Amino acid sequence: MTEAELRDFLAKQGLADNRSAFRKLKGGYLNSVWRVDTPERCLVAKEFAKPMTGTLFPNLPEDEAEALHRLAGLEVAPDLVGFWPEASLLVYDYVEGHMWDDDMVSVAQLLLRKETADPTGFRSVPLTIPDIIAEGDALFARCASQPGTISLPAANVPPPQKLSLIHTDIGVNLVGEGSGLRLIDWQCPAIGDVCEDIYSFLSPAFQILGERAPLTDAQVRDFWDALARPDLEARYDLLRPAYAWRFAGYCAWRADVLEDAEICARYRRALGEELSYMGQSA
């Protein structure tokens, strides 16, 4: 959708007029995202690309709209304004503030707030170590070369007692600070283990792909202290190598198939960091 087409569409919905300013935002790898400033409010208009298959991160516009609906009032995600499936267009209120920067306490508090959301009806994701590893194996099988001999985890971790609405791709998709911190880009939500969301934040590869340095040990410790859930910390330590193996496979596959040299290099660096992250002691 061009700027003129988007302006016309939003005008028909009563959300923009000739005074509105449109600016295309950077940062997404897939969808087209616009900031729309009107005299009354600031909006984000997100036009979805075609759904993806064979990836850890499917592009699901209906699910993002439903996730924002479920999260309304929890101070977790942006406020949904409207969703038009026929146009693959979602609009939400713009979140004021800068991209997240080092505030580990606020991320922990946001994840705890998110735990009250209803996860039923969203796509399911693997919960056991063998199933998570199998996804990584399938991704590496697509690649031109395989990693060297890797010791994969064999711990028997029972499924979580509580299933959660999970984002699956937190990384640096965080805007604001303190109680105003919000988690954006909900296009691949799932019903699953909150440890998967914790992983997608703490993982060095996710941070690298967001063009940030991996978190330090001190930052990670601050996160766990703020979360104050030693049960989740212990569970995460058991699941982390499996999550890291799977995402390493994803990074290897993306580095093979993408054409942009800079992005491919970023994925290769993320791959190396993630294979190292598999073997880190708790």
N, C-alpha and C positions, 0 to 999 in steps of 0.2 A: 504494500500500500504506500503510495507516495504521500508526501506531506499534504498536498492539496486534497487527496482522497480521504486521508485521515481527518483533516479539518472538516470536510463536508460531512463525513460520517458522524463525528462527535457533535457537530452543530445540529444534526437531525435528532440527536438524543438529548439536546439541551445542555450539553456539557462544554461547548466552545462557541465562540463567535469571532467576528473579524478583529476583535481586540486581543485574542488569545495568541500567545507566543509558543512556538513549537521548537524543541531542540532535541536532536537525536542523541541518546546516551550511549556511551561506550561501556565495555566490560563483559557483555554477554558473548558466548561462543556461538550462539545459534539464533535466538529470536531477535526481532527488531523492537527496540524499546525507545519510547519518546517521553520527554518531560513536556507537559502542557501547562503553561501558566495562564490562568484566567484572572479577571479582576476579583473573583470571589475565592478561588482556591487554586492549589497546585496539584496536578494529577500526573500519574504515570499511565501511559497507554502501551500495552504490550501486544504485539502482533506475533502469533505463533507460527514458526516454520512447520513444515509437514512432520507428522509423528515419525520418530526414529524406532528402528527395531534392532535387536542384537546388541543392545548397549545396556550398561548399568543404569543409565539415566534417560528413560523414555521421556518424550516431550508431550505432556498430557494436559491440554488446556482445561478440559472439564474438571479434572482432578485438582488443578490449582485453584479454580474458582470454588470448588467444594471445600478445599482445605482452608481457604481464607474465610469462608462462611463458618466453618467449625471453630476457627480460632478467634472469631470476633469477640471482643471484650476481654480477652485474656492478656493483652499487652505483649503479644508475641510477634504478630505479623501486621502488615499494612491493612488498612480498612478497605474492604472491597466496595467499589462503586457500581460496577456492572460487568456483565459478561455476555458477549454475543457470539455464540458458537458458529453461526453461519458466516461470520467474518473472522473467526479465530482471533477475536480481540477481547482482551481483558483490561479493565481500567480500575486502578485503585488510588487512594490518596497518597501523595508523595510523602515520604518519610524525611523530615528535616534532620539535618546533621551530616557529619562526615562518615565515611566508611569506617568500620570498626578498627580500633587501633590499641591493642594490648590490654584492654579492660577484661581480665579473665573472670572477675567476680560477676560482672553483669551477664556474661554468657552463661555461667552456671545458673544464675537466678532465672534467666530466660528459659533455659531447658526445664527447670523445675516448674515454671508456670505452664509450659507447654504440656506437661504430663496430665493435665486435667482435660485435655481435648479428647473428643470421641474419635477413635481410629477405625471404627467399623466401616466396611465397604470399600476401603482402598485396596490397591494391589498388595499382594503378599510378597515378602522377600525371604530368603533363606535365614533360618534361625540357628542351625547347628553347624559345628565346625566342618564336618564332611561336606555338607551342602555348599557352604561358603567357599571352601577350597575347590570344589568341583566347578564353580563359576569361574574361578581364577584359572584353573586348568583349561577350560574351554576357550578363554580369552588368549592364553599363551599359545594354544594350538593353532590360532589364526596367524601367528607371527612368523616371520622369516627365520628367526633364530630364537632359541630357548635359553633361559638362564642356566647357569651351572647347577651342580647338585645343591639342592636346598633341603634343609631339614624342616619338614612341615609338621605343625602341631598335631598331636593325637589326643589331647585332653578331652575327656567326656564332660561337656558342659550342658546341663539341662536347659530346656527352653526357658525363657523368662517367665516369671510368675504373672507379669502384667504386660500386655502388648500396648504399644504406644503409637500415636500418630507421629511418624518420623519424616523429616525433610529429605534425608539421604545425601545431601550435597551442601553441607553448611559452609565449609571452607571459610571464605571471607564474605559470604553473602549476608553481611550484618551491617546495619546502618544505625547511627545514633550512639547514645551512651547512657549509662545508668539505667533507670527504670524506663527510659525512652528508647532503649535498644530494640530494634526490630529485625526479624529474620525475613529476608526477601527471596524471591525466585523459587516458588513452590511448585514448579512444573513437574516434579517427579516424586510426589509424596507416596508413602506406603504405610501399611500396618506392620510393625516389626518391633525390634529390640532397640530401646533407647541407646544402648551401647553403640549401635551403628551410627547414630547421630553424633555421639561423643567422638567416635573415631573420625568421622568426616570433618570434625573441627581440629582435633589434636594431631591428625596425620601430617607429617612433613610434606608429603606429596600434595595434599589439598592446599596447603599454604603456598607452596611453590607455584602451583597452577593459578593461584590468585595473585601471583607476583609479589609474594612476601617471603621473608626468611622463615624457616621452620621455627616453631616455638622452642624456647629454651626450657631446660629442666625446671628452672625456678617458676616460669610461667605455668607449666603443666602442674606443678605442685600447688600453686595459687588456685588453679581451677578446681582441683580435687578438694582442697581445703574449703573452698566456697560452696562446692556442691554438697559436702558433708554427707556423702552416701558411700561409706566404705564397702557396702555390699556391691554397688555398681563398679567401684574401683577394682575390687577383686575379680569380678566377672569380666571386666574390660581387659585386665591383664591376661586372662586366658584366651579371650577371643581376638585380641589385637593381631597376633601373627597371621591368623586366617584372613581377617579383613585386609591386612597389608598385602598378603599374597594375591588376593583377588584384585585389589586396586593396582598392584604392580602389573598384573596381566592387562588391565585396562590401559595403563599408561604405555606399555609396550605395543599394544595393538594400535593405539592412536598415533604413536610416533611412527609406526609403519605406514599408516594409510593417509595421514594428512599431508598436504602439499606445502604449507607455509613453513619455511625453514626455521624461523624463530620459535613458532609454537611447537614444532617437532623437537627442537632442542630442549625446550622447557619440559616436555613430556619425558624425554630421555633422562634429564636430571631428576625429575620426580620419580622415575622408575628406580634409579640407583638409590635414592634416599629411602624409598619404601622397602626395598629389599634389605637395607640395613636396619630399618625400623622393625622388621620381622624378628630380628635376633636380639633386640635390646632387652636387657633384664628389667624387671619391674622396679 
